[in-house]
Amino acid sequence: MKISEIRETLKLTDAIACKSDNEVQGVYIGDLLSLVMAKAKPADLWLTIQTHINIIAVADLIEISGIVILEDMAIDEDTLQKAVEIGIPIFRTKLSAYEMACQLHDLGL
């Protein structure tokens, strides 16, 4: 499923303007960066409350399709700038990890 379809269907808010329309093949939920590096897979959509710049490095390393920042957390400006530079889509939602995971499951992910 394309990330644009997920964004539109679930009404996610764009944290940055990103032209990337990556394919999403799975979902990983986690906030501990070392676990994300060990367990997330390429083309996963990453759900997290972390917002510091290191999430971009981890997402780039793993080739994550996009990041959804949960619970309407404020995102650091340097994180947004680096995401634009690298081309990793970042979205925001007021939903919790559980609520977002349920909606993604209903979409078949």
N, C-alpha and C positions, 0 to 999 in steps of 0.2 A: 504494500500500500504506500502511496506517495505521501510525503509529509504534508503537502498542501491539502490533501483530502482529510487528513487527521485534523489539521488546523481549522479548516472550515466546518467540519462535522461537529467537532467538540467546542467550537467557538473560542479557541485559544487566542490570547493577545500576543501580537508580535512584540518582543522586547527590542528587536533590531530589524531593520530592513535587510532581508537576505534573499537573494534570488535563487538560492539553492532549493531544489525540489527532490531531495534525496528519497530513495526507497527505504522504507522501514520494514524490517523483517522480524523484529522482536522488541521487547521492553525490558529494561533493567531499572530497578528501584534501589537507590542507595545513596548514602551521604558520606560514607567513609571512602575517601579516594583510593586507598590501597585495595579495598575490596572491589571497587569499580574496575580498577586496572586489572585485577586478577580474574574477574568473573563476567564482566560485560563483553558483548560480542560486537564485531563490526556490523553496522546497519541497525543496531539497537536504538531505540528512543530512550533517553535517560531521564528518569524522574528524580528530582532532588530538591532539597531546600538550600543547598550550598550555592553561594553566589560569587565567591571570590575568583580571581583570575585563574587559579590552578585548575578549575573545572574545564577550562578551554584547552589547556595542555593535555589533560587526561582524555577529553573527547577527541582531540586531534590524534593522539597516540593510538587510540583504539579504533578510530574511524567511525565514531558514533554518528548517526544520521541527524540527530538534533537533541536539544536539551529542553525539558519543561521544568521551569522553576515553580514549585508548588507553594501553596498557602500565601500567595501574593507577597512573597519576600522581595525586599528591595535588592536590586542588582547593582553591584559596584560598576562605576563608569568605565574603569579600565578593563573589566570583564567584557563589557559590551563592545568596546573598541577592538579588543583582541578577537572577539567572535566575528566581527565584520571583516577584519583583516584576514582571518583564516577561512571564513565562509561557513561557519557552523551556525545553523538556525537556533535561536533561543526564543522560547515562548514563556508566557506567564499565565497562571491560573490561580483562582482563589481556592480551588479544590485541594483536598488532602491527597496523599499518595494512594490511599485506599480508594477514594472516590474516583480518582483519575484512572487507576488500574482497572476498576470495574467498567468504566466507559470504554477503555481500550480493549478490554476483553470482549465486550459487546460488539466491537468492530472487527473482531477476529484475530486480534494480536495477543 
